[in-house]
Amino acid sequence: MSRLFMDRWAASYGASFEGGDGPTSPTSARVETHHEVPSEEWHPIVAEDGAKAPDVVLLVDGVQRVDGTLSTEEDDGTSFPGLAASYAAGVVRCDLARGAAELAGSQVARALFTASPSVEDVLAGQIRYAVHKVEGSGELSKLQASVQAPLTALEVEISGTARTDGDLLVVDGPLRGRRHLPRTIGYVKTQQSQYLPPALALVVTSLIPGQRSPIFKQGTAWGCWSWYLRLPGASGAPWSGIVRVECSPDLLLEQAKELADLSLVTLPRFASTAYKDPRAPQNLIPIAGLERRLRGLLGDARLLHRALTLATARLS
């Protein structure tokens, strides 16, 4: 008889893993699993003796919101959709030596994403939505994905101003365009793609808090060194509390191993608890607080929508 497990994440957030009992979406990435441990010898790994968390950990995240959808009418009769979006990035500085955390920087930006060749910036009250031209026809369904690149650039900018020697930078989500940043790891809390064959996935689901999987290498356009670890506070389901961590593929294997051990002794400190967070334990406490702060900085969505409506009415 099959076993059933209740995901501790609130249903409104989807699931901590996709596809039932673990990630099932096949990946097109070339995955190499033999670098740290031969594939046939995979086993749970603990941090090397002497591995300790850095004195300072920086956690960076970004949020985005659609404030309104628009459309243009060009001189030649063609029309292009547009998407007015607000986005913000911020970084939390956790001083583990002092046991203190503080917002080390944040920034808000707004833009109008469209493929229109003629549209200009939109001034909605005192808020300016700067035009961000996108390639192609600019289908509305694809415009929201266009926000990710400038948001990533904003995250890089804001985290760069807060860095100090010897710190560790934790990016919420895949590294994407941040692989060049030193001592930086990407933190992926929702598992969707199936990177490992079933036999090696069993090693991942056998992990207990304080253990990680061997490192494997992904060969996609956003390739990376990657590994899994389990956070404390998981429910007992096979993939509960499992997160995937990644670092730059440009690092040597020994450098990747150092970051893997560093993540193993650092990230569990920030694991959330179910009675406080509906996405526990994966939604790290500093990240959850940062998300709330950033969403507040985006401003009142209803007022912005009203201002955009008035602004476009004057231009029509």
N, C-alpha and C positions, 0 to 999 in steps of 0.2 A: 504494500500500500504506500502511495506517495505521501510525503510529509508536507505540511503547510506551515508557513511562517507569516506573521503579520509584520509588514514594514512599519517601523516606528515613525517614519516621516509622515506628516499630515498629508492626506490625500490631495489637498489643494496644491501641493508642491510637486505632484507627480510621484516618482519613486526614486529611491536612492540608487537603484539599478533598474535597467529596462529589460523587458522581455521575460518576466517571470523570475525564475531562480537563477539570476546572474545575467550578465551581458550576452546577448545572442546575435547582435547585428555583426555579420562578418566584416572584417576590415580588409581594405585593399592594400594596406601597407605591407611592405616587406619587413618581417619581424625576425630578428636574430636572437636566439635565446641561449647561446653557448658561451658568451663572453666571460661572465664572472664564474659561472659553474657550468660544467657540461650539461646539456639538456637532459640527458638520461639520469643525472644525479641531482636534479633540483630538489631543494629542501628549504625549510624556513631558516632565516638568518637573523642573528641578534647583532647588535652593534659591537664593534671591537672594544676591548678594554680601553678605558681612557677617553672614549668619545663623550663629550659633554656639550650641552646646548650653549650657543654663544651668549654673551652678555646682552646683546641687542638684537632683536628680531623685528624686521619691518614687514608689515602685511599690507599689500596694496590691492585695491579693488575698484571697480567702476560700475556705474549703473546708467541705464538709459531709459527714456520714456518718449513715446510718441505724443506730441502736443496737438497735432492736427494733420489731416491729409488735405492736399490741395491739388488743383490741376491748372494748367495754363492753356491759353489759346494763342497760338503763334500767328504771325502775319500771313503765313501760307495756308492757314486753316487747320494745321496739325495741332495736336494737344499732347501734353506730357504730364504725367502725375508728379506730385511733389509730396514730400514728407517733412514736416517740421518737427524736429526732435530736440530734446534737452538731454544732455549727458554730463556726468560728473565723475571725477576720479579723486581718490584720497589715499592716504597712507597712515597707518597706525604704527607708532613706535612703542614697542614693548621692551622696557628695560628690566630684564629678568634679574639683574643684580640688585635692583632697588625694589622689584615687585610693583612696578608702576607702568601704566600705559597711557598714551596721550595721542591726540590727533596731531600729526607732524606736518600736515599740509593737505589742502583740498582745492579743487578748481572746478568751476562749472562752465560749460560751453553750450551754445545753441546754434543750430544750423538748419538750412533748408536743403534737403537732398533731392536732386532732380537732374534729369538729362536735358532739360530745356536749354537751348542755346542763348536765350534772350532774357531770362528772368533775372531780376536783381534782388539784393538783400531786402528782406521784409522787416519793417519796423513795426512791431506790435506794442503800442504804448511806448514804454521806455526800453523794451527788450528787442534787441536786434537778432534776427536769424540770418546769419551770413550764408550766402549761397555756396553749396558744396556740389560741384558738378560730378555726376556719375557717368560711367561709360554705357554705351548701348542705348536701348530704348527706355531704360529706367522703369521697368515694370514695378508697379506698386508693391507686389509681393516680394520683390528683391531689394527694395530700397532700405528696409530696416537693417538688412545685413551690411549695408554700406556704412552704418554708424560705427561698426566695430573697429575699422582702421583708425579713424581719428580718436576714438575712445582709447584704443591701445596706445597711441602716441601721447595722449594726455596722461595716461598712467605712467609711461616711461618718464615723461617730463617731471611729474610730481614726485615720483619715487627717487629720482636722481638728486633732488634738492635735499633729501633727508638722509642720504647714505653716510655712513661713517666706516672707518677701518674695522674690519673683523666682524661686521654684521652679517646677517642672513636675510635676504629678501625673499618673501613668499608671495607669489602671484596667485590670486584666486582664479583658477582656470588654466588652460594650456598656455605655454610660453608664447607661442606664435612669434610675433616680431620682437621678442625680448630675449632671444637666445644669446645675444652678445653681452648681456649684463653679467657682471661677475657675482659669484656666490649667490646665485638666484635659482630658485626651484619653482616649478608650476605645480599647483595643487588642484587635482581634479576630483571633485567629491561625488559626481554622478557617473556611474559606469554604464556606458551604452555599447561601445564596440568590443567585440571579442578578439583580443589580440593573441591569446594563447591557445594552443591545442588543449583538449579536455584533460589530458594527463597532467599538464603543468598548471591548469586552472585549479585542479584539486589541491595543489600545493598552496595556492593563494587562499582557498577557502579553509585550509587547515591552520592558517595563521592565528595566533593569539596576540593580544596586545603586547607590544615589546618585540615583535618579530616583523620581518619584511621578507618579500620574495627576492630571489636573485635579480640582478639587473638584466634587462633585455634592451635591444636597440630597435627602434622603429625607423624605417627608411622612407617615410613619406616626404612630401615637400616641406612639411613642418616636422621633420625627423628629430628624434631625441633619444637620449638614454632614459629609461623608465623603470619603475618598480612599484610594487604594491605594498601597503602596510595596513594593519588593522588598528583602529583607535579603540581606546577603552570605552565601555558603556554600550557596546553593541548588544543587539537583542538575542543573538544566538543563531539567527538565520545565516546560511552559508556566506552571503555577500554583505551582511549587515556590518556597518562600520569600516568597510574596505574602501580605501582611497588609492588613487594612482598618483604618483609623484613623478615629475620629469625634470631633466636638466639638459643643458646644451649638448648636442652631439659632437661639438668641436672639442669638448673636454677629453682628456685621456681617461681610460677606464679607472685608473686609481683615483683620479679627481672625482669622477662620478660616484665611486664607492664612498669617498669621504662625505660627499653631500648626502648620499643615501643614509649613511649612519647618522649624520647630523639631523636629517629629517626624522629619523626614528627616535631620537632622544629629545626632539624639540616639539614636533607637532602634537603629540599626545597631551602636552601641557595645556593646549588651547581647546581641547575637545569639549563640545557643549553637552549638556545633559537634557534628557527628554522632557523634564518638567518645566524647563525654561525655554527650550527651542524645539519647534516642530520638525526641524531637520537634523536633530541630534543623531549621532555625535559628530557627523561630518561638517556641519556648518560651524566653523571655528568661532569661538566667542568674540575675538576682536573683529573678525570679518562681519559678523552679524551686527555688531554695534556700528561699524563703519557704514554698512549698507543703510541702516536707519538714518544716520546722519546725512549721508549723501542724498537720499531721497527727499529729506527735508529741505536740503539746499536747492533742489530743482524748482521749488516754488509751487504755488497752488495751480494744479492742472486746469481747474475750471476757469480761473481768471485768465490764464494764458490762452486757453481755447477761445474765450470770449474776445480777448484782444486780437488774436489772429483772425477771427471772423470779421471784426470791425476793420482791420487793416486790409484784408483782401476785398472787402466790400468797397472800400475807397479806390482800390486799384482796378476793379472790374468795369 
